[in-house]
Amino acid sequence: MSEPMMWLLVRGVWETLAMTFVSGFFGFVIGLPVGVSALCHASGANYC
């Protein structure tokens, strides 16, 4: 495998991992408050 090909592979893996972590972070930051809010406001819920 040539050196330019190796750098393309490394860059692709890095971009994939970065996108996965960023989307997971935003999913957690947005999803956790929405989930807690839904749990607290469910009919008959006494969790909050």
JOFEN-V374029 format. One record per pair of residues at least 4 apart in sequence whose C-alpha atoms are under 6 Angstrom apart, sorted by the first residue. I is the first residue (numbers start at 1). J is the second residue. Records with the same first field share a line. If there is no record, write none. Layout:
I: J ; J
This chain:
7: 11
23: 27
26: 30
27: 31
28: 32
31: 35
33: 37
38: 42
40: 48
